[in-house]
Amino acid sequence: MASRSADDDPRLGDVSEGTVLRAILARTAPASHTILGPGDDAAVLATPSGSVVATTDTLVHGPDFRLAWSSPYDLGWKSAAVNLADVAAMGARPTGLLVALAVPKDLRLSFVEQLSDGFRAACEALAPGCSVIGGDLTVSEVLMIAVTALGDLEGRAAVTRSGARAGDTVAIAGEVGLSARGLGVLFGRFRDGETPVPVDHEQLLPGERAAVTAQLRPSPPIGLGVAAAVAGATAMMDVSDGLALDAGRMASASDVTIDFDRDALGDDLDRALAGGEDHALLATFPPGVLPSGFRAIGTVREPGAEGVLCDGEAVDAAGWDPYRDWDAAAG
């Protein structure tokens, strides 16, 4: 569907909620598990396995994204992707998204349309059969996008953070540190003082372009969550806050130590360990099991004084903490 022309693009404060809803729903696709889609008080979704995985995540302008750097399409894509990754990390197949938008009145209707296009494109590319099935609209001084993602375990038990065992292989699917590199490019080159300025992608080298894309429009390996569960993953989680910090959470939940192999983490160890928002899948597997798409990056060991090691040396649990890092994000 084509974008609106400049002459036919009203501010959200000048149209009704029904107009905004119709614009959004015109851009959504039916989810494969939908019994009753958008339009009623609630959607009805089939749950063939009888178990539902549910997760939610909120993106707020300022600490989570900057409108100067992210297009509405990017925001829709990223909001979908980060939630789909959490469903995949449980070993489930995503089935539907509920989207709540709090939007400033001065935004244009085309913004919401392009945001919806991003949601649809992300679902089609990363989790076919999943779609936006409902949500809520309200107004706010600050743009906020809250997404609840639902998934089906298809008869399997959920893969949690707490099942890693000594002797397991630690493996990853997806990138680590690439999104952090992209954020560094944005903060380093696309600011006028403290003010973000629009990204000129023509100024970016190919490697920088890939990193910025990983930050603004991540593509986590959603389908590999089911593959890991089928292969017998003992523990799994989405790496959203940094590999070291998230691995520490897995180690604590499982009462083990995770020891990374330095050579498996690339040329920039600090960025690989501390960089967040790649939304890779960190998993542990029994010895001899490593499904396609995952690569070994370490070993699970008996619990010790430190939860996370790298080549046997203690690792600082650096990463993204929205409370600890609030000032940095807002700057």
C-alpha positions in Angstrom: 0.0 0.0 0.0 1.4 3.4 -1.0 2.3 6.0 1.6 0.1 9.1 1.9 0.9 12.2 0.0 2.0 15.3 2.0 -1.4 16.9 1.2 -3.3 14.0 2.6 -1.4 13.2 5.8 -3.3 14.6 8.8 -1.9 14.9 12.3 -3.1 12.2 14.6 -4.7 14.8 16.8 -6.9 15.9 13.9 -8.5 12.5 13.1 -10.5 10.0 15.1 -9.3 6.8 16.8 -11.3 4.8 14.2 -9.4 6.4 11.4 -6.1 5.5 12.9 -7.3 1.9 13.6 -8.5 1.5 10.0 -5.1 2.7 8.8 -3.4 0.1 10.9 -5.7 -2.8 10.2 -5.5 -2.2 6.5 -1.8 -3.1 6.8 -2.0 -6.2 9.0 -2.3 -9.8 7.7 -4.2 -12.7 9.3 -2.2 -14.7 11.7 -2.3 -18.4 10.9 -3.6 -19.3 14.4 -6.3 -16.6 14.4 -9.9 -17.7 15.1 -11.2 -14.1 15.5 -8.9 -11.2 14.4 -9.0 -7.5 15.2 -12.3 -5.7 15.4 -13.9 -7.1 18.5 -13.1 -6.5 22.2 -10.4 -9.2 22.0 -8.9 -11.5 19.5 -9.2 -15.3 19.7 -6.2 -17.4 19.0 -6.0 -21.1 18.6 -3.6 -22.9 21.0 -3.1 -26.4 19.5 -0.6 -27.4 22.2 -2.7 -26.1 25.1 0.2 -24.0 26.3 0.8 -20.3 25.5 4.1 -18.5 25.7 3.6 -14.7 26.4 6.1 -11.9 26.6 6.0 -8.1 26.5 8.5 -5.3 25.8 8.1 -1.5 25.6 10.2 0.8 23.5 10.2 4.5 24.6 11.5 7.4 22.6 14.7 8.6 24.3 16.1 5.6 26.1 15.2 3.0 23.5 15.2 4.8 20.2 15.6 8.2 18.5 13.2 9.4 15.8 16.1 11.2 14.1 17.7 7.8 13.5 14.8 5.4 13.1 12.1 5.6 10.5 8.6 4.5 11.4 9.1 1.4 9.4 12.3 0.6 11.4 10.5 1.1 14.6 7.7 -1.3 13.6 10.2 -3.9 12.5 12.3 -3.6 15.6 9.4 -3.6 18.0 8.2 -6.9 16.4 11.6 -8.4 16.2 12.7 -7.9 19.9 9.4 -9.6 21.1 9.6 -12.4 18.5 13.1 -13.2 19.8 11.8 -13.7 23.4 9.1 -16.1 22.2 11.8 -18.0 20.1 14.1 -18.2 23.2 11.4 -20.3 24.9 11.5 -22.8 22.0 8.0 -21.6 20.9 6.7 -20.6 17.5 5.3 -17.0 17.5 1.6 -16.8 16.7 0.4 -13.2 17.3 1.3 -9.7 18.5 -0.7 -7.3 20.5 0.5 -3.7 20.0 -0.3 -0.7 22.3 0.7 2.7 20.9 1.0 5.9 22.9 1.5 8.6 20.3 1.9 12.4 20.4 -0.9 14.2 18.6 1.4 16.0 16.2 2.6 12.8 14.5 1.1 12.2 11.1 -1.2 9.4 10.1 1.5 8.2 7.6 3.8 7.5 10.6 1.4 4.9 12.0 0.9 3.4 8.6 4.6 3.0 8.0 5.0 1.7 11.6 2.4 -1.0 10.7 4.2 -1.8 7.5 7.3 -2.5 9.6 5.4 -4.8 11.9 3.9 -6.8 9.0 7.3 -7.0 7.1 9.1 -8.2 10.2 6.5 -10.9 10.9 6.6 -12.1 7.3 10.4 -12.2 7.2 11.1 -13.6 10.7 8.0 -15.5 11.8 5.7 -16.4 8.9 2.1 -16.9 10.1 2.4 -14.5 12.9 0.8 -11.0 12.7 -0.6 -8.2 14.7 -3.9 -9.4 16.1 -5.0 -6.5 18.3 -3.9 -3.8 20.6 -4.7 -0.3 22.0 -4.2 3.4 21.1 -3.8 6.3 23.4 -2.1 9.8 23.3 1.1 10.7 25.1 3.7 13.5 25.1 6.3 10.7 24.5 6.0 8.1 21.8 5.8 4.6 23.3 5.4 1.2 21.6 4.4 -1.7 23.8 4.1 -5.1 22.3 2.9 -8.4 23.8 4.0 -11.4 21.8 2.3 -14.9 22.0 3.6 -18.2 20.9 2.8 -21.9 20.8 5.0 -24.6 22.2 3.5 -27.3 19.8 3.5 -29.9 22.5 7.0 -29.4 23.7 8.1 -28.2 27.1 9.4 -24.7 27.3 13.2 -24.2 27.2 14.1 -22.1 30.2 17.2 -20.4 31.5 17.5 -22.9 34.3 18.4 -26.2 32.6 22.0 -25.8 31.7 24.2 -28.6 33.1 28.0 -29.0 33.6 29.5 -30.4 30.5 26.9 -28.9 28.1 28.1 -26.9 25.1 27.4 -23.2 25.1 26.3 -22.0 21.7 24.9 -19.0 19.9 22.8 -18.3 16.9 23.0 -14.8 15.5 25.5 -12.0 15.9 27.1 -10.6 19.1 28.4 -7.1 19.2 27.2 -5.9 15.8 24.3 -3.9 17.1 26.6 -2.2 19.7 28.9 -1.3 16.9 26.0 0.3 15.0 25.0 2.2 18.1 28.5 3.5 18.4 28.4 4.7 14.8 25.1 6.5 15.4 26.3 8.2 18.6 29.8 9.0 17.1 28.8 10.4 13.7 25.2 11.4 13.7 24.8 13.9 16.4 25.0 17.7 16.5 26.4 18.1 20.0 23.9 16.1 22.1 21.2 16.2 19.5 20.7 13.2 17.1 20.6 14.1 13.4 19.2 12.0 10.6 21.4 9.1 9.3 22.9 9.5 5.9 23.3 5.9 4.8 25.4 7.0 1.8 28.1 8.1 4.3 28.4 4.6 5.7 31.0 2.0 4.7 29.5 -1.4 4.0 30.5 -2.8 7.4 29.1 0.3 9.2 25.9 0.0 7.2 25.4 -3.6 8.3 26.0 -2.6 11.9 23.6 0.3 11.8 21.0 -1.9 10.2 21.5 -4.5 13.0 20.8 -1.7 15.6 17.8 -0.1 13.8 16.3 -3.2 12.2 17.5 -6.4 13.9 16.9 -9.8 12.3 17.2 -12.4 15.1 17.1 -16.1 14.0 13.5 -16.7 15.2 13.1 -20.0 13.5 16.1 -21.5 15.3 14.4 -21.3 18.6 12.1 -24.2 17.6 15.1 -26.0 16.0 17.1 -25.7 19.3 14.2 -27.0 21.3 13.7 -30.0 19.0 17.4 -30.7 19.1 17.3 -30.9 22.9 18.5 -27.6 24.1 18.9 -27.7 27.9 18.6 -23.9 28.4 18.1 -20.9 26.1 17.6 -17.1 26.2 17.5 -14.1 24.0 20.6 -12.0 24.2 19.2 -8.5 24.5 21.2 -6.8 27.3 24.7 -8.1 26.4 26.2 -11.6 26.2 28.1 -11.4 29.6 25.1 -10.0 31.5 22.6 -12.4 30.0 24.9 -15.4 30.4 25.2 -14.4 34.0 21.5 -14.7 34.3 21.5 -18.1 32.8 24.3 -19.2 35.0 22.5 -18.0 38.1 19.2 -19.6 37.1 21.0 -22.9 36.3 23.5 -22.8 39.2 26.4 -23.3 36.9 29.4 -21.4 35.5 29.5 -20.5 31.9 33.0 -20.4 30.4 33.4 -18.7 27.0 36.1 -19.5 24.4 37.9 -16.2 23.7 38.6 -17.3 20.1 35.0 -17.9 19.4 33.9 -14.3 20.2 35.5 -12.4 17.4 38.1 -9.6 17.2 36.4 -7.2 19.7 36.0 -9.1 22.9 34.6 -6.2 25.0 31.9 -5.4 22.4 31.0 -9.1 22.0 30.6 -9.5 25.8 29.0 -6.1 26.7 27.1 -5.1 23.5 23.4 -5.5 23.7 20.4 -5.6 21.3 21.6 -8.2 18.9 18.8 -10.6 20.0 20.9 -13.6 19.3 19.8 -16.9 20.9 22.2 -18.2 23.6 21.6 -21.9 24.2 23.2 -24.9 25.9 23.2 -28.4 24.4 24.3 -31.8 25.6 27.7 -32.8 24.5 27.7 -33.8 20.8 24.5 -31.9 20.0 24.8 -28.7 17.9 21.9 -28.0 15.5 22.6 -26.1 12.3 22.7 -22.4 12.7 24.3 -22.5 16.1 28.0 -22.2 16.7 29.9 -23.3 19.9 31.3 -20.5 22.0 32.0 -22.1 25.3 31.3 -24.8 27.9 29.1 -25.1 31.0 31.1 -25.9 34.1 30.3 -26.7 37.7 29.3 -23.6 39.8 32.1 -21.6 41.2 32.8 -18.2 42.6 32.2 -16.5 39.3 29.1 -17.1 37.1 30.8 -16.1 33.8 34.3 -16.8 32.6 36.3 -16.3 29.4 39.1 -18.8 29.0 38.9 -19.5 32.7 39.2 -15.8 33.7 36.3 -13.9 35.5 34.3 -11.6 33.2 32.7 -8.4 34.2 28.9 -8.6 33.8 28.7 -5.5 31.7 25.7 -4.8 29.5 22.5 -2.8 29.3 20.6 -2.0 32.4 17.8 0.5 31.8 18.0 1.8 35.4 21.7 1.9 35.7 22.2 3.3 32.2 19.3 5.7 32.1 21.4 8.9 32.1 23.6 7.5 29.2 20.6 6.6 27.2 18.8 9.9 27.7 21.9 11.9 26.9 
